[in-house]
């Protein structure tokens, strides 16, 4: 049964990432907790690997399309602050209470849901300068390491608003940043001996079905009404956030 639920989790995560682009990876930790049965610390660590592998697949797919190439200058600037803060976020997450981590994740899910329920705004881009991009990069990197999400739903708007990138270029750049941040955070846990016990079978199953799901999701995305999919996903996020709150409150201690 666990194997079936793990495969289902991989497909759900991959499909959500393929259809929605930024934001889909936020389902990974709840899926690992509720469907696969991992505890919070293990779910966050495994999520870093799964999200990184799926984002890497998305990046490879983007290489086939010239308009979906990442912006090199912005990528380098963002990575300068996001990579070190991802490592620090992962190390902080290893020592603080799992309840605090779940609290941060719930807040992020609510923020993401609200953003998806709102009508998309026009792209009023501003050239905010290097310092603001570095600050946003540090924040999103820390969030990635702390709670195991890709942070694309924060990175993409930041790249559009502060770096002046188009949505397509911002999403492509975001995927590369997610790969970098999740890799740095996961390696930080391993080298400092703060990683939980790894479940190789779960990782391989999730990554394999997640990659298949993201490829299928990118195909399906062209056939579905985007605004309806985003609204449905937003309500699912709110429901899952409520479930995480109930789970946390019901745990002893």
C-alpha angles and dihedrals in degrees: 000000000000090000091054092047090048091052090047090050091052092050093048093048093046094046092049091050093045095048100038103028103198114039102030095099091066087080093063100083095045090047091052091049102042103030105027096033101231120150119247098265093047092045092054093048093047090045091060090059096042095047091046094052093047092046089050089054090051090050091053090051090052091055088073091063121063095206091054097059117124119250105251100204095047091043092055094046093048093045093054090071104022097057097054092042090050088057092048091046091053092050091048090049090054093061105034126080117281087230090064091050091050089048091056091046092051091051090050091049091052091048091049091048093051091049091051094047092053120085110259111262126224115268103258094178122194128189095233098177135238099293095058092047090050090050093050090046091053091051097049092044091053091050091051093053095041101051105012100245124133094233094218092137086063099035097051097054089044092053091047096046102034104027097035095233123154117250091254094051091042092053092048091048090046092056092056091048091051090053091050096045096046091046093050092046094048093047090048090057092048099047093046091047091240097120119111121234108298119229104211096189092052092048094049093046094047094046094046096048091037091057090048089048095051091050091049090044093056089054093046092047091072091056100048132074102255097210093053092048091050092049092049091048091049092055089047089054091053091049092049091046089054090049091052091051091051091047092050094047092048094053116101118251 
